[in-house]
Amino acid sequence: AYLLGDLNSDTSKSGIIFPVGRVAKNLSSTKIASKYSKSSAIWVAAVLQYITCELLELSGNMANQVSNKRITPDHINQAVRTDDELRNTFF
């Protein structure tokens, strides 16, 4: 497992919002790999952040189309089903 360095500062250095330290902890606790580099935890956090941003943007657009100020699970479901890339990712 990766134990060198401060992963919280890696979050700020990488310019992403998702916590790199928490992602690294989950990588080690799931036993996906016995060893991994610092960049792999940063990369996974960045990918999770990107997918989340895409999903929230499309879900927000769905909510705006029906004049709703809140995103509901139905809006998220519609966003995933109407976007080809998200549909291929989740289904």
C-alpha positions, -999 to +999 in steps of 0.1 A: +000+000+000+011+036-006+021+052+027+046+078+017+038+115+016+007+135+026-022+125+004-043+155+016-018+179+001-019+157-030-055+167-034-047+204-034-016+199-055-035+180-082-063+206-084-091+182-079-119+183-053-123+146-045-101+135-015-071+116-028-064+103+007-098+087+010-095+072-024-061+058-016-075+043+017-103+026-003-078+013-028-058-004-001-088-016+019-105-033-011-073-053-018-076-046-056-038-044-057-012-049-030+008-019-042-001+012-061+015+045-069+005+079-057-005+089-092-030+060-094-050+073-064-049+108-079-061+094-113-090+075-097-101+105-077-100+127-109-120+101-129-146+099-101-148+137-100-152+140-137-180+114-139-198+130-109-196+165-126-210+151-159-238+133-141-247+164-120-246+187-150-269+165-171-292+158-142-294+196-135-304+201-171-331+175-168-344+192-137-344+226-154-364+212-184-393+204-161-388+236-141-377+218-110-351+234-086-340+200-071-324+171-088-343+139-080-332+103-086-355+103-116-335+132-131-303+112-126-318+081-141-330+101-172-296+117-176-278+084-176-303+068-200-301+097-225-263+101-226-246+074-246-213+076-227-229+075-192-253+047-203-223+026-215-205+033-182-233+024-159-252-003-179 
